[in-house]
């Protein structure tokens, strides 16, 4: 019995160490961390049923491990409406609690979350004096005790810390790679990403387009409407570029009033379709200031491998065509000297 008890605590320590390492786990960080927590609860506490409620702005997120016919358990995530009773209960659960038998007559507004009545062990997820949610474990055929409550409390506490650390890491990483004004990627991240995409294009024989974009007459616009209006216009332009791009495309702030967009697996036809979409959206957008003095953009396109096989060559080619577009009257895209060698089967449908 003593050795079994020791092994449970050893497994808990291992789980806590594993959770503390889950920082850079990508956009699904919440699901990855909480699935690990629920599986550990089910194992350590021999639970019949484990679920976790998280308070979110759009409702209460519920995470449950559900069994499949194959016997494998998978994570189920759903959003519950924010009932006042349930929110208040989550916010007031400040310590691990052991609740036996008839849950329908307890103070917990569980509704159909726990049926039939069972032994419930609960623990709050607290991080930096902020209540994130509640972790709940229902017994199979045993009565939980004080040691079980301590284990769940430690696991819930580490889950909250892991969530907070992962969010903080994601935020710092985003700040390090994005432009503070526009939210577009910054120059450093752009150059790294362009290098990666060129290597990918070389490895898989895929085309790549780079589009350089410059705001026409921004100085005059700033002189007329003020620099705050000019900054707001750049933010609007970044959003217009994002709306015009695919999820796989990369929009970056290249310079003071210049943007650059990397279009993976895209030949000339796809790049032109993107450019024309941007031109139309910018022309029809009412920027802050005088609506009759609408801003426009000029654009230059370069292609890999026709224009070069390294970032510097592609950027120089797209920059030359950008200034050709400005020289020829602005509010247009230039592809002077480009020949499309993309095979029809490779050209993406933009």
C-alpha positions as CSV (number, residue, x, y, z in Angstrom):
1,X,0.0,0.0,0.0
2,X,2.8,2.4,0.9
3,X,4.7,1.7,-2.3
4,X,1.4,2.3,-4.3
5,X,0.9,5.6,-2.5
6,X,4.6,6.6,-3.3
7,X,4.2,5.7,-7.0
8,X,1.1,7.9,-7.3
9,X,3.0,10.9,-5.9
10,X,6.0,10.1,-8.2
11,X,3.6,10.0,-11.2
12,X,2.1,13.4,-10.1
13,X,5.6,15.0,-9.9
14,X,6.3,13.7,-13.4
15,X,3.0,15.1,-14.7
16,X,3.7,18.5,-13.1
17,X,7.2,18.6,-14.7
18,X,5.7,17.7,-18.0
19,X,3.1,20.5,-17.7
20,X,5.8,23.0,-16.8
21,X,7.5,22.3,-20.1
22,X,4.4,22.9,-22.2
23,X,5.1,26.5,-23.2
24,X,5.7,26.7,-27.0
25,X,3.0,24.3,-28.1
26,X,1.4,26.4,-30.8
27,X,-2.2,27.8,-31.3
28,X,-3.8,24.7,-29.8
29,X,-1.9,25.2,-26.5
30,X,-5.1,25.3,-24.4
31,X,-6.4,21.9,-25.7
32,X,-2.9,20.3,-25.5
33,X,-2.3,21.3,-21.9
34,X,-5.8,20.5,-20.6
35,X,-5.9,17.1,-22.4
36,X,-2.7,16.2,-20.6
37,X,-4.3,17.3,-17.3
38,X,-7.5,15.3,-17.8
39,X,-5.6,12.2,-18.7
40,X,-3.4,12.5,-15.6
41,X,-6.5,13.0,-13.4
42,X,-8.1,9.9,-14.9
43,X,-5.0,7.8,-14.3
44,X,-4.0,9.0,-10.8
45,X,-7.5,9.2,-9.3
46,X,-9.1,6.2,-11.1
47,X,-11.9,8.6,-12.2
48,X,-15.2,7.5,-13.7
49,X,-15.6,10.9,-15.3
50,X,-13.3,14.0,-15.5
51,X,-14.1,17.4,-16.9
52,X,-12.9,20.9,-16.6
53,X,-14.7,24.3,-17.0
54,X,-12.9,27.4,-18.1
55,X,-14.3,30.9,-17.9
56,X,-14.0,32.6,-21.3
57,X,-15.3,35.9,-22.7
58,X,-17.8,34.1,-25.0
59,X,-19.0,31.6,-22.5
60,X,-17.8,28.7,-20.4
61,X,-15.5,26.2,-22.2
62,X,-16.0,22.6,-21.2
63,X,-13.2,20.0,-21.7
64,X,-14.1,16.3,-21.3
65,X,-12.4,13.1,-22.1
66,X,-14.8,10.8,-23.9
67,X,-14.4,7.1,-24.7
68,X,-14.7,5.8,-28.3
69,X,-15.8,2.3,-29.4
70,X,-12.2,1.5,-30.0
71,X,-11.6,2.1,-26.3
72,X,-9.5,5.2,-26.9
73,X,-10.4,8.4,-25.1
74,X,-10.5,11.6,-27.0
75,X,-10.9,15.2,-25.9
76,X,-14.2,16.9,-26.4
77,X,-14.5,20.7,-26.2
78,X,-17.8,22.6,-26.2
79,X,-18.9,26.1,-25.2
80,X,-21.7,26.4,-22.6
81,X,-23.7,29.6,-22.1
82,X,-22.7,31.8,-19.2
83,X,-25.4,31.0,-16.6
84,X,-25.1,33.3,-13.5
85,X,-25.2,30.3,-11.1
86,X,-22.5,28.4,-12.9
87,X,-20.2,31.5,-13.2
88,X,-20.6,32.3,-9.6
89,X,-19.8,28.8,-8.5
90,X,-16.6,28.7,-10.6
91,X,-15.5,32.1,-9.2
92,X,-16.2,31.1,-5.6
93,X,-14.4,27.7,-5.7
94,X,-11.2,28.9,-4.0
95,X,-10.1,25.6,-2.5
96,X,-10.2,21.9,-3.3
97,X,-13.4,20.4,-2.2
98,X,-14.7,16.9,-1.6
99,X,-18.5,16.5,-2.1
100,X,-20.2,13.2,-1.5
101,X,-23.3,11.5,-2.7
102,X,-26.3,13.6,-3.7
103,X,-25.0,16.3,-6.0
104,X,-28.5,17.4,-7.0
105,X,-29.1,18.7,-3.5
106,X,-25.6,20.3,-3.2
107,X,-24.8,23.9,-3.9
108,X,-23.2,23.0,-7.2
109,X,-25.3,24.0,-10.3
110,X,-24.0,21.1,-12.3
111,X,-27.3,20.3,-14.1
112,X,-26.7,17.4,-16.4
113,X,-22.9,17.7,-16.2
114,X,-22.9,14.9,-13.6
115,X,-25.4,12.1,-13.8
116,X,-26.1,9.9,-12.0
117,X,-25.1,11.3,-8.5
118,X,-21.6,10.5,-7.6
119,X,-18.6,11.4,-5.4
120,X,-17.2,14.7,-6.7
121,X,-13.7,16.0,-6.1
122,X,-13.1,19.6,-7.3
123,X,-10.2,22.1,-7.4
124,X,-10.0,25.6,-8.7
125,X,-7.6,26.8,-11.5
126,X,-6.1,29.9,-10.0
127,X,-3.3,32.0,-11.5
128,X,-2.1,35.3,-10.2
129,X,-5.2,35.9,-8.1
130,X,-7.3,35.2,-11.2
131,X,-9.9,32.4,-11.3
132,X,-9.6,30.6,-14.6
133,X,-11.9,27.7,-14.0
134,X,-12.6,24.5,-12.1
135,X,-11.3,20.9,-12.5
136,X,-13.7,18.2,-11.5
137,X,-13.3,14.4,-10.9
138,X,-16.0,11.9,-10.3
139,X,-15.2,8.6,-8.6
140,X,-15.8,5.2,-10.2
141,X,-16.5,3.0,-7.2
142,X,-14.5,4.5,-4.3
143,X,-14.6,7.3,-1.8
144,X,-12.0,10.0,-2.3
145,X,-10.0,11.3,0.7
146,X,-7.8,14.2,1.8
147,X,-4.8,12.9,-0.1
148,X,-6.7,12.8,-3.4
149,X,-7.9,16.4,-2.8
150,X,-4.3,17.5,-2.3
151,X,-3.3,15.7,-5.5
152,X,-6.1,17.3,-7.5
153,X,-5.3,20.8,-6.1
154,X,-1.6,20.5,-7.1
155,X,-2.5,19.4,-10.6
156,X,-5.2,22.1,-11.0
157,X,-2.7,24.7,-9.8
158,X,0.0,23.6,-12.2
159,X,-2.6,23.5,-15.1
160,X,-3.4,27.2,-14.4
161,X,0.3,28.1,-14.3
162,X,0.9,26.2,-17.5
163,X,-2.0,28.0,-19.3
164,X,-0.8,31.4,-18.1
165,X,2.9,30.7,-19.1
166,X,1.9,29.4,-22.5
167,X,-0.3,32.5,-23.1
168,X,2.5,34.8,-22.0
169,X,5.0,33.0,-24.2
170,X,2.7,33.3,-27.2
171,X,2.1,37.0,-26.5
172,X,5.8,37.8,-26.2
173,X,6.6,35.8,-29.3
174,X,3.9,37.7,-31.2
175,X,5.2,41.0,-30.0
176,X,8.8,40.0,-31.1
177,X,7.6,39.2,-34.6
178,X,5.0,41.8,-35.4
179,X,4.9,45.5,-36.0
180,X,3.4,47.4,-33.1
181,X,1.4,49.8,-35.2
182,X,-0.2,47.6,-37.9
183,X,0.0,44.1,-36.4
184,X,1.7,42.9,-39.6
185,X,4.9,40.8,-39.3
186,X,8.0,42.9,-38.8
187,X,11.1,43.0,-41.1
188,X,13.1,40.5,-39.1
189,X,10.4,37.9,-39.1
190,X,9.6,38.6,-42.8
191,X,13.2,38.0,-43.9
192,X,13.4,34.7,-41.9
193,X,10.0,33.5,-43.4
194,X,11.0,34.4,-46.9
195,X,14.2,32.4,-46.6
196,X,12.2,29.4,-45.3
197,X,9.7,29.7,-48.2
198,X,12.4,29.8,-50.8
199,X,14.0,26.7,-49.4
200,X,10.6,25.0,-49.4
201,X,10.0,26.1,-53.0
202,X,13.4,24.6,-54.0
203,X,12.7,21.3,-52.1
204,X,9.2,20.7,-53.6
205,X,9.6,22.5,-57.0
206,X,6.9,25.0,-56.1
207,X,6.7,28.6,-57.3
208,X,6.8,31.6,-55.0
209,X,5.7,35.2,-55.5
210,X,6.8,38.3,-53.6
211,X,4.7,41.5,-53.8
212,X,6.1,44.9,-52.7
213,X,3.5,47.5,-51.8
214,X,4.0,51.2,-51.3
215,X,1.4,53.8,-50.3
216,X,1.0,56.6,-52.9
217,X,1.2,60.2,-51.7
218,X,1.3,59.4,-48.0
219,X,3.4,62.5,-47.2
220,X,0.7,64.8,-48.8
221,X,-2.0,62.8,-46.9
222,X,-0.1,63.4,-43.6
223,X,0.4,67.1,-44.3
224,X,-3.3,67.4,-45.0
225,X,-4.9,65.3,-42.3
226,X,-2.1,64.8,-39.7
227,X,0.3,62.0,-38.8
228,X,-2.3,60.3,-36.6
229,X,-4.6,59.9,-39.6
230,X,-1.6,58.6,-41.6
231,X,-0.9,56.0,-38.9
232,X,-4.6,55.0,-38.9
233,X,-4.4,54.6,-42.7
234,X,-1.4,52.2,-42.4
235,X,-3.3,50.1,-39.9
236,X,-6.3,50.0,-42.3
237,X,-4.0,49.0,-45.2
238,X,-2.5,46.2,-43.2
239,X,-6.0,44.8,-42.5
240,X,-7.0,45.2,-46.2
241,X,-3.9,43.2,-47.1
242,X,-4.7,40.4,-44.6
243,X,-8.3,40.2,-46.0
244,X,-7.0,39.9,-49.5
245,X,-4.5,37.1,-48.6
246,X,-4.8,33.4,-47.9
247,X,-4.0,31.9,-44.5
248,X,-0.7,30.6,-45.9
249,X,0.4,34.1,-47.2
250,X,2.5,36.3,-45.0
251,X,1.9,40.1,-44.7
252,X,4.7,42.2,-43.4
253,X,5.6,45.8,-42.7
254,X,8.7,46.3,-44.8
255,X,9.5,50.0,-44.2
256,X,7.9,53.3,-43.2
257,X,5.0,53.1,-45.6
258,X,6.0,49.9,-47.5
259,X,4.5,46.4,-47.0
260,X,5.6,43.1,-48.5
261,X,3.6,40.0,-49.0
262,X,5.0,36.5,-49.5
263,X,2.7,34.3,-51.6
264,X,3.8,30.6,-51.3
265,X,3.0,28.2,-54.2
266,X,1.9,31.1,-56.4
267,X,2.8,31.9,-59.9
268,X,2.2,35.1,-62.0
269,X,-1.6,34.6,-62.4
270,X,-2.2,34.1,-58.7
271,X,0.0,37.0,-57.8
272,X,-1.8,39.3,-60.2
273,X,-5.2,38.1,-58.8
274,X,-4.0,39.0,-55.3
275,X,-2.7,42.4,-56.5
276,X,-5.9,43.3,-58.3
277,X,-7.9,42.4,-55.2
278,X,-5.8,44.7,-53.1
279,X,-6.0,47.6,-55.6
280,X,-9.8,47.4,-55.7
281,X,-10.2,47.2,-51.9
282,X,-7.8,50.1,-51.3
283,X,-9.6,52.2,-53.9
284,X,-13.0,51.7,-52.3
285,X,-11.9,52.1,-48.7
286,X,-12.6,55.3,-46.9
287,X,-9.5,56.2,-44.9
288,X,-9.6,58.5,-41.9
289,X,-9.7,62.2,-43.0
290,X,-11.1,63.6,-46.2
291,X,-13.1,60.8,-47.9
292,X,-12.5,62.5,-51.3
293,X,-8.8,62.2,-51.0
294,X,-8.5,58.5,-51.0
295,X,-5.2,56.8,-50.7
296,X,-4.0,54.3,-53.4
297,X,-1.1,51.9,-53.5
298,X,1.5,50.9,-56.1
299,X,2.8,47.3,-56.3
300,X,5.6,45.3,-57.8
301,X,5.8,41.5,-58.2
302,X,8.8,39.2,-58.3
303,X,8.7,35.4,-58.9
304,X,10.9,32.6,-57.7
305,X,12.8,31.2,-59.4
306,X,12.6,33.5,-62.5
307,X,13.8,36.6,-60.6
308,X,16.4,34.9,-58.3
309,X,16.8,32.2,-55.8
310,X,17.6,34.2,-52.6
311,X,15.7,36.9,-50.7
312,X,17.9,39.8,-51.8
313,X,17.3,39.1,-55.5
314,X,13.6,38.7,-55.2
315,X,13.2,41.9,-53.1
316,X,15.3,43.9,-55.5
317,X,13.3,42.7,-58.4
318,X,9.9,43.4,-56.7
319,X,11.2,46.8,-55.6
320,X,12.3,47.8,-59.1
321,X,8.8,46.9,-60.5
322,X,7.2,48.8,-57.6
323,X,8.9,52.0,-58.6
324,X,8.1,51.3,-62.2
325,X,4.4,51.3,-61.2
326,X,4.8,54.6,-59.4
327,X,6.7,56.1,-62.3
328,X,3.9,55.1,-64.8
329,X,1.2,56.8,-62.8
330,X,0.7,55.0,-59.4
331,X,-2.3,53.0,-58.3
332,X,-1.3,50.0,-60.3
333,X,0.8,46.8,-60.3
334,X,4.0,46.2,-62.4
335,X,5.2,42.9,-63.8
336,X,7.5,44.3,-66.4
337,X,9.9,41.7,-67.8
338,X,8.2,38.8,-66.0
339,X,7.4,35.6,-67.9
340,X,5.2,33.1,-66.2
341,X,6.8,29.6,-66.3
342,X,4.4,28.1,-63.8
343,X,2.8,24.8,-64.9
344,X,-1.0,25.1,-65.0
345,X,-1.3,22.2,-62.5
346,X,0.9,24.1,-60.0
347,X,-0.8,27.4,-60.2
348,X,-2.9,27.9,-57.1
349,X,-6.5,29.0,-57.3
350,X,-6.6,32.3,-55.5
